[in-house]
Amino acid sequence: MESLNLKQWDKASSTYKEDQEHSFNSMLNREFIHAQNFNLKSKKVLDAGCGFGDYTNYFVSLGALVDACDGSEEMIKLCKEKNPNVDVKKVNLLKKLSYKDNYFDFIFCNLVLMDIPDTTMFFKEASRMLKPNGKIFFTITHSAFYKGSWVKDKNGKKIARTVENYLKHITIENHFWGKTFNYHRPVSYYANELAKNNFCITKMLEPAPSDKLVKSFKDKDHSFKQNFPIFLCFEATKKED
Ligand SMILES: C[S@@+](CC[C@H](N)C(=O)[O-])C[C@H]1O[C@@H](n2cnc3c(N)ncnc32)[C@H](O)[C@@H]1O
């Protein structure tokens, strides 16, 4: 099943890359990540589920010592093209990884965990690979607002979102860049996975686009995303034993 998922990401890779270079949601995500002002100079960073390597490249530009990994061979190729000096490994995040214990200062995982059918091993491995006091920083599509329909006012403005089956773990088939799957889990699931694996949550963030970004997209109104966060982010620190 997972190899099928990864083949789907192989097929989606070039369309995904193109979309990420121009779409509003990827700009929102990038604006949010850049606003964190990460201080990672000379820090050991893992970009887990690196995709085509946009953030791998960003962490290199910050002076970090970056490792990257992904399960899709096509994504790995794109990531290597963009980051010729980074060791980009093929991995399956459902399984144990080959990185050393207590090695990384920072593990970054952007918009990956809601795309994998089971996150149990990922959180266990992240805790093993991070140094004590090291940080994990991950984003997912926001579980509360991802699946549902918009309620609009008489002018067509999006004013509310219906939510179905929020507490259930369900699989959603997407066709944004080719067929891929989203594994919906409620927000508490992620908080509890962190707690179970010796992490202390230090931030929970719900990114909203700036006015400048909203105004720069003249063709489509994205202002509702200033009220309904489409992404959710956790930062957590590995506790000392
Ligand atoms: C939505 S993309 C995000 C990519 C990148 N982090 C970014 O922000 O552009 C999801 C990524 O997760 C990877 N992925 C999905 N399932 C995986 C698995 N089981 N093991 C490793 N990577 C996986 C896909 O190949 C894809 O690159």
The ligand as a Gaussian input file, in Angstrom:
#p B3LYP/6-31G(d) Opt

LIG

0 1
 C        2.833000      17.484000       0.322000
 S        4.430000      16.878000      -0.026000
 C        5.448000      17.940000       1.000000
 C        6.860000      18.049000       0.491000
 C        7.744000      19.101000       1.170000
 N        7.885000      18.840000       2.572000
 C        7.239000      20.501000       0.914000
 O        6.944000      21.214000       1.886000
 O        7.158000      20.900000      -0.251000
 C        4.479000      15.345000       0.846000
 C        5.792000      14.593000       0.689000
 O        5.756000      13.444000       1.543000
 C        6.427000      12.393000       0.875000
 N        5.957000      11.104000       1.457000
 C        4.698000      10.627000       1.459000
 N        4.663000       9.419000       2.090000
 C        5.943000       9.161000       2.487000
 C        6.558000       8.080000       3.180000
 N        5.876000       7.016000       3.593000
 N        7.895000       8.136000       3.422000
 C        8.624000       9.207000       2.999000
 N        8.090000      10.260000       2.346000
 C        6.774000      10.223000       2.080000
 C        6.027000      12.562000      -0.580000
 O        6.877000      11.896000      -1.456000
 C        6.068000      14.082000      -0.714000
 O        7.343000      14.519000      -1.128000

